[in-house]
């Protein structure tokens, strides 16, 4: 085989001819590799952008979220859930709720005709775009609101039902109060910008649950992925429909003051969760965060079915927050939410109430044997004195404990025995639970609530603070809850 020559750093070098023939191919391969690497880097960057944004917007001032078990209203996770926020187009859930109410009562019918007013036609996009004087049926208007978030059709429905948008907004606020949405105020039917139109993540979750409970026959409007109106095909703004496992509805919202909002619901293994996220930095980051909350929430329910205790915050690898959140029941008329319900998340070390009781050791105390008291004797005596003092204090209070009607719920378990075991274990670990009674109640769906009952409000709060400080889920409830 013939050889070739090549100069390198002033030195003449010999290479086989075959090696020289491969040099152009090698250069081409390297060039193509660089191009492919650049393409894949761009693709991966775009795909990961939404996921990378999620942790950052959760720290933003507008952020709020909540995860609720739709079957009983239990809050599995919350963050800024009672802070006032602009609901934007999520307001249309209430617009449609009142529409469903009017349909169920027979005040309107799906085929009733709505004449579009100049006021309705003047709404800013998103809109269907009908001109003043044009007509549309109630059914088509509902489709346009649910799928396209059409502001003009939301106002058209409001005027059809309430006579005017202003009167309808008053009805929206009144119904919100009746449902237990104590921090919500409406001034329009669309959610277009107005500083007086406010709500909270908790209130939106309450409304979402109310729609499913009160008008399940109409919930499918929130599940529609598209709507064809006279040849105009509209797709749902909720991009999680058909993409995220189990997600089957509710509503998005966005205005500049609110950020990207979403109320979503999903069903997995015959359990339904409601997730509300407000103040997203983008629709992609918001959707990714909602998906994370759903995964964490369903994981909690799955662990509970196995008798295990875990929280959504644990799944999200979040620290236990400090401070206390006091909230009213999530809605009126709900048997699971009746009465005051307090969630305590105080993680202060001063609330650690781990029992320091020492079990009795074999044999009589040293004093009985004639010897000096040992350190073990002193510990036993101190523990005995503490128990006697506590018992005396309880007897002294006696009838004065008129508020000894509170309970601390530590979870729901698949088997009654698991609930009892959990109560017994925690009673041994936490001294402040020593005065409480064990209370195991059937919770429906084959679960049993485990509670320490017979506590005063202050005792229940302190006990729950201690439990949460050690990553034990707990809720302070009244016996009616």
C-alpha positions in Angstrom: 0.0 0.0 0.0 1.4 3.4 -0.9 2.3 5.9 1.8 1.6 9.7 1.9 3.4 12.5 3.6 2.2 15.4 5.7 3.9 18.3 7.4 3.2 18.9 11.1 5.0 21.4 13.3 7.8 21.7 10.7 8.3 17.9 10.7 7.6 15.7 7.8 5.5 12.8 8.9 4.4 9.7 7.0 0.8 8.3 7.0 -0.7 5.4 5.3 -2.8 6.4 2.3 -5.8 4.7 3.8 -5.6 7.0 6.8 -5.5 10.1 4.6 -8.6 8.9 2.7 -10.5 8.8 6.0 -9.7 12.4 7.1 -12.6 14.1 5.2 -15.0 11.5 6.5 -13.8 12.0 10.1 -14.2 15.8 9.8 -17.7 15.4 8.4 -18.6 13.1 11.3 -17.4 15.6 13.9 -19.3 18.4 12.2 -22.5 16.4 12.1 -22.0 15.4 15.8 -21.7 19.0 16.8 -24.9 19.9 14.9 -26.8 17.1 16.5 -25.5 18.0 19.9 -26.7 21.5 19.4 -30.2 20.4 18.3 -30.6 18.1 21.2 -29.4 20.7 23.7 -32.0 23.1 22.4 -34.7 20.5 22.6 -33.8 19.4 26.1 -33.6 23.0 27.2 -37.1 23.8 25.9 -38.5 20.6 27.4 -37.1 21.2 30.8 -37.8 25.0 30.9 -41.3 24.5 32.4 -40.0 22.0 35.0 -37.2 24.3 36.0 -39.6 27.2 36.5 -41.9 25.4 38.8 -39.8 25.7 42.0 -39.2 29.4 41.5 -42.8 30.6 41.1 -43.9 28.8 44.2 -41.9 31.5 46.1 -43.5 34.4 44.2 -45.9 36.7 46.1 -48.9 35.8 43.9 -48.5 32.0 44.5 -51.1 30.0 46.3 -52.2 26.4 46.2 -54.3 23.7 47.8 -54.9 20.0 47.4 -58.3 18.6 48.5 -59.8 15.1 48.7 -63.0 15.6 46.8 -64.8 12.8 48.6 -64.7 14.4 52.1 -63.2 17.8 51.7 -60.0 17.0 53.6 -57.2 19.3 52.8 -54.0 17.3 52.0 -51.8 20.3 51.3 -52.1 24.0 51.3 -49.8 27.0 50.9 -51.1 30.6 51.1 -54.6 29.0 50.6 -56.4 31.8 52.4 -54.5 34.7 50.9 -56.6 37.0 48.6 -55.9 36.5 44.9 -57.4 37.5 41.6 -59.3 34.5 40.2 -59.4 35.7 36.6 -61.4 33.4 34.4 -61.7 30.8 37.1 -64.6 33.1 38.1 -66.5 31.5 35.3 -66.9 28.3 37.4 -69.4 30.3 39.5 -71.0 31.8 36.4 -71.6 28.2 35.2 -72.6 27.0 38.7 -75.5 29.6 38.7 -76.4 28.6 35.2 -76.5 24.9 36.2 -78.7 26.0 39.1 -81.1 27.8 36.8 -81.3 24.8 34.5 -81.9 22.4 37.3 -84.7 24.6 38.7 -86.3 24.9 35.3 -85.9 28.7 35.1 -84.1 28.4 31.8 -83.7 25.6 29.2 -80.7 24.6 27.1 -82.5 25.6 23.9 -83.6 29.0 25.2 -82.3 31.9 23.0 -80.1 34.6 24.3 -79.9 38.0 22.5 -76.4 39.3 22.7 -76.4 42.8 24.2 -74.0 45.7 23.3 -72.5 45.3 26.8 -71.8 41.6 26.3 -70.4 42.1 22.8 -68.0 44.8 24.1 -66.1 42.4 26.3 -62.4 41.9 25.7 -61.1 38.5 24.4 -61.2 35.7 24.8 -64.7 35.9 23.2 -66.9 34.3 20.7 -67.3 37.5 18.8 -71.1 37.8 18.3 -72.4 41.3 17.4 -75.1 43.1 19.4 -78.5 41.7 18.4 -77.2 38.3 17.3 -78.5 35.2 19.1 -77.2 32.1 20.7 -78.7 29.2 22.7 -78.0 28.8 26.4 -76.3 25.4 25.6 -74.0 26.9 23.0 -73.1 29.8 25.3 -72.2 27.4 28.1 -70.0 25.4 25.7 -68.2 28.6 24.7 -67.7 29.7 28.3 -66.4 26.2 29.5 -64.2 25.5 26.5 -63.2 28.9 25.0 -63.5 30.9 28.2 -65.6 33.4 26.2 -66.1 36.6 28.2 -68.9 37.8 26.0 -70.9 34.6 26.5 -70.3 34.7 30.2 -71.9 38.2 30.3 -74.7 37.0 28.0 -75.5 34.2 30.4 -75.4 36.6 33.3 -77.8 39.0 31.7 -80.1 36.1 30.7 -80.3 34.8 34.3 -79.8 37.9 36.4 -81.2 40.6 34.2 -77.9 42.5 34.3 -74.3 41.6 34.9 -74.1 43.7 38.1 -77.1 41.9 39.6 -75.8 38.5 38.5 -72.4 39.3 40.2 -74.3 40.1 43.4 -76.0 36.6 43.1 -72.5 35.1 42.6 -71.2 36.6 45.8 -74.2 35.6 47.8 -74.0 32.0 46.5 -70.3 32.0 47.3 -71.1 33.0 50.9 -73.7 30.3 51.2 -71.2 27.7 50.0 -68.7 28.8 52.6 -66.5 30.8 50.3 -66.0 33.5 52.9 -63.1 35.3 51.2 -64.6 35.6 47.8 -66.2 38.7 46.2 -67.4 39.0 42.6 -68.2 42.1 40.6 -68.4 40.6 37.1 -69.2 37.3 35.4 -66.1 36.9 33.3 -63.1 37.4 35.6 -61.8 40.3 33.5 -59.6 42.6 35.6 -61.2 44.4 38.5 -59.3 44.9 41.8 -62.5 44.2 43.8 -62.9 40.7 42.3 -61.0 38.4 44.7 -61.0 34.9 45.9 -58.6 32.3 47.5 -57.3 28.9 46.6 -59.4 27.4 49.4 -62.6 29.1 48.2 -62.0 28.0 44.6 -61.5 24.4 45.7 -64.7 24.7 47.7 -66.5 25.9 44.6 -65.0 23.2 42.5 -66.2 20.5 44.9 -69.6 22.1 45.1 -70.1 21.9 41.3 -69.3 18.1 41.4 -71.6 17.6 44.4 -74.5 19.7 43.4 -74.6 19.4 39.6 -72.8 16.3 38.6 -75.0 16.0 35.5 -73.4 19.2 34.1 -69.8 18.6 35.2 -69.0 17.3 31.7 -68.9 20.9 30.4 -65.6 21.3 32.2 -64.2 18.1 30.6 -64.8 19.1 27.0 -61.6 19.3 25.0 -63.1 21.2 22.0 -66.3 22.9 20.8 -67.4 23.4 17.2 -69.6 26.5 16.8 -70.8 26.9 13.2 -67.6 25.6 11.8 -65.4 27.5 14.2 -63.4 24.9 16.2 -62.3 26.0 19.7 -60.0 24.0 21.9 -60.0 24.0 25.7 -57.5 26.3 27.4 -56.9 23.5 29.9 -54.0 21.7 28.3 -53.9 19.1 31.0 -57.1 17.4 29.6 -56.1 14.2 27.9 -52.4 14.7 28.8 -52.2 14.3 32.6 -53.5 11.0 33.9 -56.9 11.3 35.4 -57.5 15.0 34.8 -61.0 15.5 33.6 -61.9 19.1 34.1 -62.5 22.5 35.6 -60.9 25.8 34.6 -57.9 28.0 33.7 -57.5 31.7 34.3 -55.1 34.5 33.5 -54.8 38.2 33.8 -51.7 40.2 34.2 -52.4 40.8 37.9 -53.1 37.2 38.7 -50.5 35.2 36.8 -51.5 31.8 35.4 -54.3 30.1 37.5 -55.8 26.6 37.3 -58.4 24.6 39.1 -58.1 21.0 38.1 -59.6 17.7 39.2 -58.4 14.2 38.5 -59.6 10.7 39.3 -57.2 7.7 39.9 -58.1 4.4 41.5 -61.7 5.6 42.1 -60.4 8.5 44.3 -60.8 12.2 43.2 -58.5 15.1 44.0 -59.0 18.8 43.4 -55.9 21.0 43.0 -55.9 24.7 42.7 -52.7 26.6 41.8 -52.7 30.4 41.5 -50.0 32.8 40.4 -48.1 30.6 38.0 -45.2 32.2 36.0 -46.4 30.5 32.8 -49.0 28.0 31.7 -46.3 25.3 31.3 -44.8 25.9 34.8 -48.3 26.0 36.3 -49.4 22.8 34.6 -46.2 21.0 35.7 -46.7 22.1 39.3 -50.4 20.9 39.2 -49.2 17.5 37.9 -46.6 17.3 40.8 -49.3 18.1 43.4 -51.6 15.5 41.9 -48.9 12.8 41.9 -48.0 13.7 45.5 -51.7 13.7 46.6 -52.5 10.4 45.1 -49.4 8.9 46.5 -50.6 10.0 50.0 -53.9 8.3 49.4 -52.1 5.2 48.2 -49.9 5.1 51.3 -52.9 5.5 53.6 -54.6 2.5 52.0 -51.6 0.6 53.2 -51.9 2.0 56.7 -48.9 4.3 56.3 -48.7 8.0 57.2 -47.2 10.4 54.8 -48.0 14.0 53.7 -48.0 15.8 50.3 -45.2 18.0 51.7 -43.1 14.9 52.4 -43.6 13.8 48.7 -42.6 17.2 47.5 -39.6 17.2 49.9 -40.8 20.4 51.5 -39.9 21.4 55.1 -42.8 21.6 57.6 -43.9 25.3 57.6 -44.1 27.3 60.7 -47.0 29.4 62.0 -50.6 28.6 62.5 -53.5 28.6 60.0 -57.0 28.8 61.4 -59.7 28.1 58.9 -63.5 27.8 58.9 -65.2 24.7 57.4 -64.6 24.5 53.6 -68.3 24.7 52.9 -71.7 24.9 54.6 -73.9 21.8 54.7 -71.1 19.3 54.5 -71.2 16.7 57.2 -67.5 16.2 57.0 -66.7 19.8 57.4 -69.3 20.9 60.0 -68.0 23.0 62.9 -64.6 24.7 63.5 -61.7 23.1 61.8 -58.1 24.2 62.6 -55.0 23.1 60.9 -51.9 23.7 63.0 -48.5 23.7 61.4 -46.4 25.1 64.2 -43.0 23.5 64.1 -41.4 25.4 66.9 -39.1 23.2 69.1 -40.8 24.6 72.2 -43.9 22.6 71.3 -42.1 19.2 71.3 -44.1 17.1 73.8 -42.3 13.8 73.7 -43.0 11.8 76.9 -40.1 11.5 79.2 -41.8 8.8 81.3 -39.4 6.0 82.3 -40.8 2.4 82.4 -40.6 0.7 85.8 -37.5 -1.4 86.2 -37.5 -4.9 87.7 -37.2 -5.0 91.5 -38.2 -2.7 94.3 -36.6 0.8 94.6 -33.3 1.0 96.4 -34.9 2.7 99.4 -37.0 -0.4 100.0 -33.8 -2.4 100.2 -32.3 -0.1 102.7 -29.8 1.6 100.4 -29.7 5.2 99.2 -32.0 6.1 96.3 -30.4 5.6 92.9 -30.8 7.8 89.8 -33.4 5.3 88.5 -35.3 5.7 91.7 -35.3 9.5 91.3 -36.5 9.3 87.7 -39.3 6.9 88.7 -40.4 9.2 91.6 -40.3 12.3 89.3 -42.4 10.5 86.7 -44.9 9.4 89.4 -45.1 12.9 90.8 -45.7 14.3 87.3 -48.5 11.8 86.6 -50.2 12.5 90.0 -50.0 16.2 89.4 -51.5 15.8 86.0 -54.3 13.6 87.3 -55.0 16.1 90.1 -55.1 18.9 87.6 -57.6 17.0 85.5 -59.8 16.3 88.5 -59.6 19.9 89.6 -60.8 21.2 86.2 -63.6 18.6 86.1 -66.8 20.3 85.1 -64.9 23.6 84.2 -63.7 22.0 81.0 -66.8 23.0 79.1 -64.8 23.2 75.9 -63.4 19.6 76.3 -65.1 18.7 73.1 -62.2 18.9 70.7 -60.3 16.1 69.1 -57.1 15.6 67.2 -57.4 13.5 64.1 -54.2 11.8 63.1 -55.4 10.1 59.9 -57.6 7.6 58.2 -56.8 3.9 58.0 -58.0 1.0 56.0 -58.4 -1.2 59.0 -59.8 -0.4 62.4 -56.9 -2.2 64.1 -54.4 0.0 62.3 -56.2 3.1 63.6 -56.1 1.8 67.2 -52.5 0.9 66.9 -51.6 4.4 65.6 -53.4 6.0 68.5 -51.7 3.7 71.1 -48.2 4.4 69.5 -48.7 8.2 69.6 -50.1 8.2 73.1 -46.8 6.6 74.3 -44.7 9.1 72.5 -46.6 12.3 73.4 -47.3 13.1 77.0 -50.0 15.7 76.2 -52.2 13.0 74.7 -52.4 11.1 78.0 -55.7 12.8 79.0 -57.3 12.1 75.7 -59.7 9.3 74.8 -59.0 7.0 71.8 -61.7 7.5 69.2 -62.0 5.3 66.1 -64.8 6.2 63.7 -66.0 4.9 60.4 -65.2 7.5 57.7 -66.8 5.9 54.7 -65.2 4.3 51.7 -63.9 1.6 54.0 -61.7 3.9 56.1 -61.5 4.6 59.8 -60.6 7.9 61.4 -58.2 7.8 64.3 -58.7 10.6 66.8 -57.8 11.7 70.3 -60.9 13.2 71.8 -62.1 14.8 75.0 -59.6 17.7 74.8 -60.0 21.4 75.3 -59.3 23.7 72.4 -55.9 24.7 73.9 -54.9 21.1 74.6 -55.8 20.0 71.1 -53.8 22.8 69.6 -50.7 22.1 71.6 -50.9 18.4 70.9 -51.4 18.9 67.2 -48.4 21.3 67.2 -46.2 18.7 68.7 -47.4 16.1 66.3 -46.8 18.2 63.2 -43.4 19.2 64.6 -42.5 15.5 64.2 -44.0 15.2 60.7 -47.2 13.6 61.9 -50.3 14.7 60.1 -53.0 16.0 62.4 -56.2 18.2 62.3 -58.0 19.7 65.2 -61.7 19.1 64.9 -65.0 19.2 66.9 -67.0 16.1 67.5 -69.4 17.1 64.8 -66.7 17.2 62.2 
